[in-house]
Structure formats: structure tokens, C-alpha cells
């Protein structure tokens, strides 16, 4: 199995993509193709011990920046690390691709280079969301700002398959994010989507309010990309603010510092539970290969776990299962 890495993507540079890749090949049964500036990659690789047969380098002379218009950048920068990595998946030279670069460019490339699964109207971005019970899958988290009921039905099917095969949730529960639990609540999109999901073969929980998402009632959380991205960004901001406020309180005096010391192990455990680097990245479900968006601030640990995620995704034939389920719907 081979995983292509956009070695130039991410805020922390090539050092993190290379170290994460080295850690992955040393720990998992996987090969990695690092795509980017070959001189920079080789310089970083020289720092580590690893099986040389498990890491390949493909040179790329260009980098797509976050400030560039995604579709235009994908079309113009043919020799960029992201485009070349995506083409490896399209041409079956790699099973999946991981990038921490421009989200918009990765989404556009996943759609126009890797291509949609037949029958899928719109691929969806699917990160995991930490809860009291572990994690839930949030789909869509920003790939589609406007969606139709049919799109949400397909999101639910894809999310259910992913939760089963990758998150090991047998017969996963699927909730529709809404402003109330009652069936008649919400706008036209959620009302029509509710009816479709209730009539489908998935394990439909019903509507779930945003305040109940962290409790982990549902394995899969379905919504349009506008709502999903808002949930994700609000949660990130809230978590950051809470930890910052706690740190200030704990450093006020001797008593609070002692309290912080006593709570140290518990706080570390809680921080680990909500740390994005533990979970890898967000899958773009609905395209003909594994396309994983790692967080822009990913460190080597996050890249290693994103590669692990790509490996599990590929081993469980998620793309093929989605293809078959969508074909059944059309029949």
C-alpha cells in the first residue's frame, strides 16, 4: 500500500511531513511517496533511520498557497506538490493522499483530478468530532455550503459506511443536526432530509440538537457544509478559550498552582481526548480514492496518524462499498 504525501503542505513546513512519514513507515505496514522539493525532503530524511525501500520522493517545483484561488491554482500549477500527489491517486500509483495545505485546493483537486464516485452528487468533508463517548463523524464540514435533501441522504450513507469500517461502529447511529428534536422542526432542507433518512436503510436516530453533539448520542452527524463548518470552528475556538482561561486561573496564586499540579494527569488526558493530532485528518468522502485533509497546523504526530487513517480507509475498501451502496439506491 502506498500513501502520497503533499510534503510542502501545512503551516509547519516539510520537517513535519517528513518526520510524520518516517514514523508511519517505521510503525505501520505502509509505503509513502513524498511529493515536493526533493532537496528539502532529502535533507530532512537524512536525519532519520528508516527502510529506504518504504519512502519514495517525487520532485515538485511549485506550491499552492492558501491565498490562491483553489480552482485556478489546481489548473495552473500542474507541477505543484498537491496536484502531483492527487494525480498519483487518480493514476492508481498511490492508494490515498494526505495534505495539510489549502483546503479549497484539495477539495477542488479531489473533485476535478481524483473524480467523484458515480452517482455521488457532492463529495463531503468528514472530520471526527470528540465526544464524551469517544468520537462522532461530522459530515459535511465545509465542502458544500448549500445542499439538497438528496445530498444529505448520500452524506448519511457515506458517513455510516465510514463509521462502520474505519471507526469500528457496528450499525452506527446517524443523527440529523437540527434546531430541535421534533420531526417538524427546522427549515425545508432538514424537514425533507428527515423524511429521506427515516425511509432509508441506515440506523437513523432522528434530529439531534447542537448542544447534544458533545454527549456522543450519534456516531454520525449529518448536516450541510455551512452548519458543519460553523460547528467545527466554534468548537475549536471554544476549546482554545477554555484552556487559555483555565491556565490563567491556575497561575493566579500558590493554591491554584497546587490545584493545577494535582489535576495535571486528568487535564493531560482531557487535552489528549480533544487533540486533533490524535485523529489524523478529515476524509473527503465521495471521490474515487482516499483524500485526507490534515489540519494546517499539523505536527509529525498528526501526519503519522493521518497516514494510519488512510491505511485503514484503504484496507476496508470504503470507496468500493460506497460505490455499491449508491448503485443500489439508483436501482
N, C-alpha and C positions, 0 to 999 in steps of 0.2 A: 504494500500500500504506500502511495506517495501523496504527500500534502505539500502544496505550493504555498510559499510564504511571500507576501509583499514585504520584503526586507526593509524598504525605505518608508513604510507607512507607520504613523504613530508619532506622538509628541517627544518620546524619549530616545528616538534615533535607532540606528542599526545595532547598537550594542545590546539592546533588549531583545530584538527579534532573533539575533544570532544566539545569545545565551539561552533563550527560551527553546530554540530549536535544538541546540546541543543537549539540553536537559531532557527534551522529549525523546530524542533518538536513544539516549542512554537509559531511559526509563521504560519506554514503550516499544512495541514491535512495529516500528514505522520508519519510513524514509522521508526525508524533507528536501524540497527544492527551494533554495533561497534565490529570489529574483531581485536584482538591484545592482548597485555599483559594486562590481566584482572586487575591486581593490579594497574598498572599505570592508566588505564582507570577509575577505581572506585575512585581513589584518585582525579582525575580531576573532575569527576561527582559530588563529594561531595561539590564542590564549588558553585553549581548552583541549582536553583529551576526549576523543570520540572515535567511533568506527568511521573511517573515511569513506567507506562504501555507502554509508547511510545519508550523507549530505552532498547534494549537488548544487552547483552555482550556475545561474544563468544571468549574464550581464544585461542590464537595462540602463540606458543613458539618460532617461527622463524620470521625473517625479511629478505626480499630480498633487497640487497643493489644495488645502481646504478652501482657499479663497476663490478657486477657479469654478466656472460653471460646469457642473458634472457631465452633462451630455456632450458639450463641446470639447471638454478635456479628453473624454474617452475616445472621441472621433479623431482628434488632432494628435494626441500624444500616443502614437502607436508603439513607441519604444519605451513607454513608461513601465515601471515595475508592476503596477496594478494591472494594466492591460495585458502584459505578457503572462502574468500569473493566472489571470482569468482564461486566457487562451489555452493554457495548459490543461485546464479542466474541460474546456469545450472540445479539445482535440484528444481527450482521454489519456493524456500523458500524466495527469495528476487526478486524484480522486476528489480532492477538495482544495479550497483556497482559504487562507486566513489573512485578513488585513486590518490594521488599526488606522488606516488612512482615511481619506474623505468618505464619509458615509454616503453622500449623494452620488459620488463617482462609483462606489462599489455597488450601490443599488442599480444604477444605470448600466453598469457593466454586467451585472448578474442577469439583467433583463435582455440587453442587446447582444452580449457576447456569449454567455453560457446558454441563455434562452429559457423560455417558460416551458413547463411541463404541459403537454397537450391537454386542453380542457380547463386549465387554470387561467382565470381572467387576470388576476393580480397577485403576484408573489407578496409575501408578508414578512416583516422583520419580527423575530421571535426571541426576545431575551428571557432569561429566568428571573423571577421576582422572589426575593427572600420572604418567607412567612414563618409563623410560629411552628408550623409542621414540616418545614424544610424549604421547598421552593415550589412556585407555580410557574407555568409558562404563560407569558403575556403576548398575545398576538391580535392585532398588529401594533407595533410600537413606533410607527412613523413612516412606513413605506408608502402608505396611501392616506392622504388627508381626507379625501371623500371616498366613501364606499357605498356599495349597494347591498341589499339583503343577501343576494347570491354570493357576494364576496365574503361576507361574514360566515355564511354557511361553509364555504370552502376553507376559510381560516380555521373554523372549528374542527373540520375533518383532518386537516393537516396537523393542527396542534394536538389533536387526540392521538394520532399516529406517532408523533414525535414523543409525546409524554409516555406512551406505552413502550416504544422501542429504545429510546435513549435515556429517559428518566426512570424507567422501570416501574411505571404506574399501570398496573393491570386494570382494564376497564376504567380509564380515567374520567373523572367528573369534569364537565365543561360548563362554565358559567358565562352568562352574557352580562357584561358590565352595563349598569343602568342606574338611574336615579332613585329607584325603588324596587322592592322585591315583587310587587304585584305584576301580573302579566300585562295589564293595561297601562302600566307606567312607561314613560319615555316618549321619544319622538317617533316619526313614521319608520325610520330605519330600524330602531330597536324593536318596535312592535311587529313589523313584518319579519324581522330576523328571528324573533322569538318563535313565531309560528313554524318557520322553516326548521329551526333546531329541534323543536318539540316533535316534529314529524320525522326527523332523521334517525339513523341507527346509532348515533353517539349516545353516551350516558349524560343526558342533558340535566343539569342541576336546576336551571331556571335563571332568573335575574339575580345578580349579586351587586350590592352597593359598594362603592369605592371604600367606605370605612371598614368593610368586612374583608377586603382583599388580604390584608396582612395576617388575618386569622387562619388562612390556608384552607378555607372550606372547599375550594375548587382546585383541581390540578391544572386546568387550562382556563385562561381568562380571555374572552373574545371581545374585541371592540374595533372601531375604526382607528386608523393611524393617528388622527388628531387627539382623540381621547387617550390612546395608549401612550403616546409620547408625552402628553401632559402628566399622566400618572407617573411615568418614569422620571421625568425631570423634577417634579415636585418631591418625589421620594428621595432623590439624590440630594436635593437642596435641604430638605428637612433633616435627613440623617447627618449631613455635614454640620448644620446649625446646632443640632442636639449635642454632637460630640464636642464641638467648639465651646458651647455653653457649659457642658459638664467639666471640661478641662479648666475653664476659668473658675468655676465654683470649687473644684478640688484644690486649686492652688492658692486659695484665699488665706488660709492660716494653718497652724500645726495640726489642729483637729481634722480639718478637711483633708489635709495631705495624708494623715494616718488612715482616714477612711478610704481614700483612694488606694493606698497600699493594700489594705485588707480586701478590697474589691478587685484588685488587679487581675486575678485569674478569670473572674467572671466577666469583666469588661473585655478582656482579650478574646474570650470565647464568643461574646456577643458581636464584637467587631469582625471576627472571622466569618460569622454567620451572614453578615450583610456585605462582605467584601466581594466586589465584582470579580477580582482576580481568581477567586476560588472556582468560578463557574465557567471561565473561558470567554465566550462571546455570544452574540445573537445570530442565530441562523436566519438566512433569507430562504424561507420555505416556499416552494412552488417553482423553483428553477431546476434545470437538469443536472444538478451536481451540488456538492456541499460548498456553500458560500457563507463564510463566517465573518461577521463584523466584530472585531475586538475593540474594546474601549480605547479611545485616543490616548489615554494616559497609561496604557498597559505596561506593566513591567515584565520581566522574564517569566515570572510565575504565571501571569495571565496568558502569555503566549504559549507556554507549555501546556496549560490546561485547555486552551483553545484548540491546540493540535490534538490533544486527547479527545476532546469533544468531536472533532472532525473524524477521528478514527472510529469512535463508537457509532456516529451517524452513518458512516460508510459501511461498516461491518453489518449493520442491521438493515441495510437495503431500504432506507427510508424513502428515497426518491422513487424506487420501483413500486413500493407499497402505495404511495400517494397516487402514482400513475394509475394503478389498478383500481383504486377506490373511486377516482374521478371518472374512469371509464364506466364503472358500474352505475354511477349517478346518471351518466348520459344515456345509458341503455334503458 
